[in-house]
Amino acid sequence: MNDGVGGRRVLVLNGPNLGRLGSREPDVYGATTFADLIAECEKTGAELGLEVEVRQTDDEAELVGWLHEAADRKIPVVLNPAAFTHYSYALRDACAQRTAPLIEIHISNPAAREEFRHTSVVAAVSTGTIAGFGMDSYRLALRAITTLP
């Protein structure tokens, strides 16, 4: 089902601490704020003919609920699971229920960071992963969504 009015609907879901972009570790995540990220995702989506809704939560259960919503409504997802990437099997199981493309993204390159960040429990149930391109990771994922059925 295509929920979008003006185009294909896409949820851009963000996990813990991403609402603090711009002030959180700017040496790793840059100076772009979460409000800037929302605006950029909506702008990129509009250019690509996508209806983009950006959400962020620090609550694992809320993120799982959003993934269930996407699965039930066949909505593609761009997911930055943040710290949940490395240990949340509940998130992994919610991603495994996807009924549309799901692109895992990261602003930084987890493989180039601390060892505990090297494993993603959601990667194996995602359509693909984009990491290490800063805010461009979101733009690249939205472009990828347009190429997938």
Summary of the structure (lengths in Angstrom):
residues: 149
radius of gyration: 14.0
end to end distance: 11.8
largest distance: 42.9
contacts: 487
relative contact order: 0.20
helix: 47%
strand: 18%
